[in-house]
Amino acid sequence: MKAVIVDDDEEICELLACQLQLLGVEARAVARASDVLDTVKRESPDIVFVDLSLGDADGIDVFHVLRDIGFLGALVIVSGHPDIVLRHARDVALRAGLDAKAPLKKPFRLQDLRGVLDEARSGPAANLARVLKIVPDGLLREGLQKDWIEFWFQPKVELKTGLIKGAECLARIRHPTAGLLFPGQFLPSADDNDLHELAIRAAKAAAKAAALDLLDGVPLRFSINVSTRNMKQPALIFQLKRIRDGAVRPVDLVLEITESDLGGDSSVCQAFATRAVLHGFKISIDDFGCGYATFERLRHTPFSELKLDRSVVDGCSGDRCLRNICVATIQLAHGFDALAVAEGVETQEDAAVLADIGCDIAQGYLFAPALPLKEFAAYVRAP
């Protein structure tokens, strides 16, 4: 492995580089955020260690540089700041599409560093980082043209009953050398036409899954993601409608738009959502709690699902602030006669709290990760 250390403390750089060398990792250190771009492009590291305080700059500046060049390796925050600051900084990195691992708190031990490296070697982006290093432009287009696209299904479970109510349809690329690639690795560089075609294929995948009649006559609700960049294209809704209406079995399609979409050109988003509802689709507002949508814009969007972002769900059982945000969001959803859906549920404790405060649906690793269609079918049919 190769690493780049971004820290303005020379002693910390020397210590971390020495420890990395003991663990078989070649390291290069830079002291200024302005040097990160050239160094990462030149070194093509598998992992970048970033201090949050860098003199006149800070770690957030580094996150933006890594995001803009499509860095695919692991990111580790190394800092002496309080845990809550580290958590917020990691959230910023994750929302920028970076593979941010658990922070390394100063002072750290060799065994802590070893654990971080083990996680980086086994993470979903690890193989891609070794093969591609930087995301090539047009990766999604190539995947579409060469039929590398797969659609996996993450179950959505009713918390009150434990019954499976549907699934979110998620795209993957099966790259011939880099292996399985995730949306954060190929969507940022995609153009509008590629995203349009991806939505069409997602709808077809949902129709194929619905045709299996996995619950013996009880329909499942399938969600697909729609990019805000495609909302100005009226043809998209009519193409999705033809797929839905021409399916072997009825397919209940939910179109997911992100909260950040509401913060952009709200008139475009409102028109798209209204047209979709007129043609029998349901609208879900995804990633709620991590964007900047106003309540006024919610009022003008005909949605039937409000999805709590994983950043406010994960740890809500032990964090009073997160729990209060979940309570407020669930009440907001129900006030609009919409379902509250929690994403990223990973522990029984969080699931129990969410059920107790009235959340309707949950999805996350506690129940199942996204699964290929055959495995998803087996999961649904299992007792």
C-alpha positions in Angstrom: 0.0 0.0 0.0 1.0 3.6 -0.5 -0.1 6.5 1.7 -0.1 10.3 1.8 0.0 12.1 5.1 -1.4 15.7 5.2 -0.3 17.3 8.5 1.5 20.6 9.3 3.2 19.0 12.4 6.5 17.6 11.2 6.9 15.3 14.2 3.5 13.8 13.7 4.4 13.2 10.0 7.6 11.5 10.9 6.0 9.3 13.6 3.1 8.3 11.3 5.4 7.6 8.4 7.7 5.5 10.6 4.8 3.5 11.9 3.3 3.0 8.5 6.7 1.8 7.2 6.8 -0.8 10.1 3.4 -2.0 8.8 4.6 -2.3 5.2 3.1 1.0 3.9 5.1 3.5 1.8 4.2 7.0 3.0 4.8 10.6 1.6 4.0 13.6 3.8 2.8 17.1 2.8 2.3 20.0 5.2 -0.1 22.2 3.1 -3.5 21.6 1.7 -2.3 23.3 -1.5 0.2 20.5 -2.1 -2.4 17.7 -1.9 -3.6 17.8 -5.5 -0.2 17.3 -7.1 1.0 14.8 -4.5 -2.1 12.6 -4.8 -2.0 12.6 -8.6 1.7 11.8 -8.5 1.7 9.2 -5.8 -1.7 7.5 -6.5 -2.0 6.5 -2.8 -4.3 3.8 -1.5 -5.0 5.8 1.6 -4.8 9.5 2.7 -4.3 10.5 6.3 -5.6 14.1 7.0 -5.2 16.3 10.0 -8.1 18.7 10.5 -6.0 21.7 11.5 -3.5 22.8 8.8 -2.5 26.3 9.6 -4.3 28.7 7.2 -6.3 25.8 5.8 -8.1 22.8 7.3 -9.0 19.2 6.5 -12.3 20.2 4.9 -10.3 21.9 2.1 -8.5 18.6 1.6 -11.8 16.7 1.4 -12.9 19.0 -1.4 -9.6 18.5 -3.3 -10.0 14.7 -3.1 -13.6 14.8 -4.1 -12.9 17.0 -7.1 -10.3 14.6 -8.5 -12.5 11.6 -7.8 -10.1 10.0 -5.3 -11.2 6.4 -4.7 -8.9 5.2 -1.9 -9.5 5.3 1.9 -9.5 8.5 3.9 -8.6 8.6 7.6 -8.9 11.7 9.7 -6.0 12.0 12.2 -6.8 14.7 14.9 -6.8 15.6 18.5 -10.1 17.4 18.3 -13.0 16.2 20.4 -14.9 13.1 19.2 -18.0 15.1 18.2 -15.9 17.3 15.9 -14.3 14.2 14.4 -17.7 12.7 13.8 -19.0 15.8 12.1 -15.8 16.0 9.9 -16.2 12.4 8.9 -19.9 13.0 7.9 -18.7 15.9 5.7 -16.2 13.6 4.0 -18.8 10.8 3.5 -21.3 13.3 2.0 -18.5 14.4 -0.4 -18.5 10.8 -1.6 -15.2 9.8 0.0 -14.5 6.4 1.6 -13.9 7.9 5.1 -12.9 5.4 7.7 -13.2 5.7 11.5 -11.0 8.6 12.7 -7.6 8.1 14.3 -7.5 10.1 17.5 -4.2 11.6 18.6 -2.3 10.3 20.4 -2.7 6.9 18.7 -1.0 3.5 19.1 0.5 1.2 16.5 -2.4 -1.3 17.0 -4.9 1.5 16.3 -3.1 2.3 13.0 -3.0 -1.4 12.2 -6.8 -1.6 12.6 -7.3 1.4 10.3 -5.1 -0.3 7.6 -7.0 -3.6 7.9 -10.3 -1.7 7.4 -8.9 0.2 4.4 -7.6 -3.0 2.8 -11.0 -4.7 3.1 -13.3 -1.8 2.3 -15.6 -1.7 -0.8 -13.4 0.8 -2.6 -10.1 -1.0 -1.8 -9.8 -3.1 -5.0 -10.9 -0.2 -7.2 -8.4 2.1 -5.6 -5.6 -0.4 -6.3 -6.6 -0.8 -10.0 -7.9 2.6 -11.1 -6.7 5.0 -8.4 -8.6 7.9 -9.8 -12.2 7.6 -11.3 -12.0 7.7 -15.1 -14.5 10.0 -16.8 -17.2 8.1 -18.6 -17.1 5.0 -16.3 -20.9 4.7 -16.2 -21.2 5.2 -20.0 -18.7 2.4 -20.5 -20.6 0.2 -18.1 -23.8 0.8 -19.9 -22.3 0.2 -23.3 -20.5 -3.0 -22.2 -23.4 -4.4 -20.1 -21.4 -4.2 -16.8 -24.4 -2.8 -15.0 -26.2 -4.9 -12.3 -29.0 -3.9 -10.0 -29.1 -5.1 -6.4 -32.0 -4.9 -4.0 -31.9 -3.7 -0.4 -35.0 -4.9 1.5 -37.3 -2.4 3.3 -38.8 -3.8 6.4 -41.9 -2.6 8.4 -40.6 -2.0 11.9 -44.0 -2.8 13.6 -44.4 -6.2 12.0 -41.0 -7.2 10.7 -42.6 -7.8 7.2 -40.7 -7.0 4.0 -42.6 -4.2 2.2 -40.3 -3.5 -0.7 -36.8 -2.8 -1.7 -34.5 0.0 -3.1 -33.0 -0.8 -6.4 -29.3 0.1 -6.4 -26.9 0.1 -9.4 -23.5 -1.7 -9.4 -20.8 -2.0 -12.0 -19.1 -5.4 -12.4 -15.8 -4.1 -13.7 -13.6 -6.7 -15.4 -10.4 -5.7 -13.4 -11.6 -3.6 -10.5 -14.4 -5.9 -9.4 -17.7 -4.7 -8.0 -18.1 -0.9 -8.1 -20.5 1.2 -6.1 -22.6 4.3 -7.1 -20.2 6.7 -5.3 -17.5 5.5 -7.5 -19.1 6.0 -10.9 -22.0 8.4 -10.6 -20.0 11.7 -9.9 -18.5 11.7 -13.4 -21.7 10.6 -15.2 -23.4 12.9 -17.7 -27.1 13.5 -18.1 -27.7 11.0 -20.8 -26.0 8.2 -18.8 -28.1 9.0 -15.7 -31.3 9.0 -17.8 -30.4 5.5 -19.2 -29.5 4.3 -15.7 -33.0 5.2 -14.4 -34.6 3.4 -17.4 -32.6 0.3 -16.7 -33.4 0.5 -12.9 -37.1 0.5 -13.7 -36.7 -2.5 -15.9 -34.9 -4.3 -13.2 -37.7 -3.5 -10.7 -40.3 -4.8 -13.2 -38.2 -8.0 -13.5 -38.1 -8.4 -9.8 -41.9 -7.8 -9.5 -42.5 -10.5 -12.1 -41.2 -13.1 -9.6 -44.2 -12.5 -7.4 -42.1 -13.2 -4.3 -44.9 -12.8 -1.8 -47.6 -14.8 -3.7 -49.9 -12.0 -4.8 -48.8 -9.4 -2.3 -47.0 -6.6 -4.3 -43.7 -5.2 -3.2 -42.9 -1.6 -3.6 -39.7 -0.9 -5.5 -37.8 2.4 -5.3 -35.5 3.7 -7.9 -33.3 6.9 -7.8 -33.9 9.7 -10.2 -31.3 12.4 -10.7 -32.3 16.1 -10.5 -30.4 16.6 -13.8 -33.0 14.5 -15.5 -36.1 16.2 -14.1 -36.3 18.7 -16.9 -36.8 15.8 -19.4 -40.6 15.0 -19.6 -39.8 12.0 -21.6 -38.4 10.2 -18.6 -41.7 9.9 -16.8 -43.4 8.6 -19.9 -40.6 6.1 -20.5 -40.9 4.9 -16.9 -44.7 4.7 -17.3 -44.4 2.4 -20.4 -42.1 0.1 -18.5 -44.4 0.0 -15.5 -47.6 -0.5 -17.5 -46.0 -3.1 -19.8 -44.6 -5.3 -16.9 -45.6 -8.9 -16.6 -47.0 -8.2 -13.2 -48.0 -4.9 -11.7 -45.0 -3.0 -10.3 -45.4 -0.3 -7.6 -42.6 2.2 -8.5 -41.4 4.9 -6.1 -39.2 7.6 -7.5 -36.6 8.8 -5.0 -35.3 12.3 -5.2 -32.8 13.7 -2.7 -33.4 16.4 -0.2 -30.6 18.4 -1.9 -32.8 18.4 -5.1 -35.4 20.5 -3.2 -32.7 23.0 -2.4 -31.9 23.6 -6.0 -34.4 24.7 -8.6 -37.5 23.9 -6.6 -39.9 24.7 -9.5 -38.3 22.0 -11.6 -38.5 19.5 -8.8 -42.1 20.4 -8.0 -43.1 20.1 -11.6 -41.4 16.7 -11.9 -42.9 15.3 -8.7 -46.4 16.6 -9.6 -46.3 15.1 -13.1 -45.0 11.8 -11.6 -47.9 11.6 -9.1 -50.4 12.4 -11.9 -49.1 9.3 -13.8 -49.4 7.0 -10.8 -45.9 7.1 -9.3 -45.0 7.8 -5.7 -42.3 10.2 -4.7 -39.8 9.6 -1.9 -37.5 12.3 -0.5 -34.2 10.7 0.1 -31.4 11.6 2.5 -33.6 13.9 4.6 -31.6 15.5 7.4 -28.4 16.1 5.5 -29.4 18.8 3.1 -31.0 22.3 3.3 -34.6 21.9 2.1 -37.0 24.2 3.8 -40.4 23.2 5.2 -41.9 25.5 2.6 -40.5 23.5 -0.2 -41.7 20.3 1.3 -45.2 21.8 1.3 -45.0 22.2 -2.5 -43.7 18.6 -3.2 -46.2 15.8 -3.3 -44.3 13.0 -1.5 -45.4 9.8 0.2 -42.1 8.9 1.8 -39.6 10.8 3.8 -36.3 8.9 4.3 -34.2 9.7 7.3 -30.5 9.9 6.3 -28.2 7.4 7.8 -26.2 10.2 9.4 -29.1 10.9 11.8 -30.1 7.3 12.2 -26.8 5.6 13.0 -26.4 5.8 16.8 -29.8 7.4 17.6 -30.2 4.9 20.4 -27.3 6.4 22.3 -27.3 10.0 21.2 -30.1 12.3 22.5 -29.6 14.9 19.8 -29.9 12.3 17.0 -32.9 10.8 18.6 -34.6 14.2 18.8 -33.9 14.8 15.1 -35.4 11.4 14.3 -38.5 12.2 16.4 -39.0 15.5 14.7 -38.5 14.1 11.2 -40.9 11.2 11.8 -43.6 13.6 13.1 -43.0 15.8 10.0 -43.5 12.9 7.7 -46.7 11.8 9.4 -47.9 15.4 9.3 -47.7 15.2 5.5 -49.5 11.8 5.6 -46.2 10.2 4.4 -44.3 7.2 5.6 -41.1 7.7 7.6 -38.3 5.4 6.3 -35.0 5.1 8.1 -31.8 4.3 6.1 -28.6 2.8 7.5 -30.1 0.9 10.4 -27.3 -1.4 11.7 -28.1 -2.2 15.3 -31.0 -3.7 17.2 -30.8 -0.8 19.6 -31.3 1.8 16.9 -34.1 -0.3 15.4 -35.9 -0.5 18.7 -35.7 3.2 19.3 -36.9 3.9 15.8 -39.9 1.6 16.3 -40.6 3.1 19.6 -40.8 6.7 18.2 -43.1 5.7 15.4 -40.8 5.1 12.4 -42.6 3.0 9.8 -40.0 1.4 7.5 -36.3 0.7 7.9 -33.5 -0.6 5.7 -29.9 -1.3 6.5 -27.4 -4.0 7.3 -29.3 -5.1 10.4 -31.8 -6.6 8.0 -29.8 -7.2 4.9 -27.4 -5.3 2.6 -28.3 -4.8 -1.1 -28.5 -8.2 -2.7 -28.4 -9.5 -6.3 -31.9 -10.5 -7.5 -31.5 -14.2 -6.9 -30.3 -13.7 -3.3 -32.9 -11.0 -2.7 -35.6 -13.5 -3.9 -34.3 -16.1 -1.5 -34.2 -13.6 1.4 -37.9 -12.6 0.8 -39.1 -16.1 0.5 -37.2 -17.3 3.6 -39.4 -18.0 6.7 
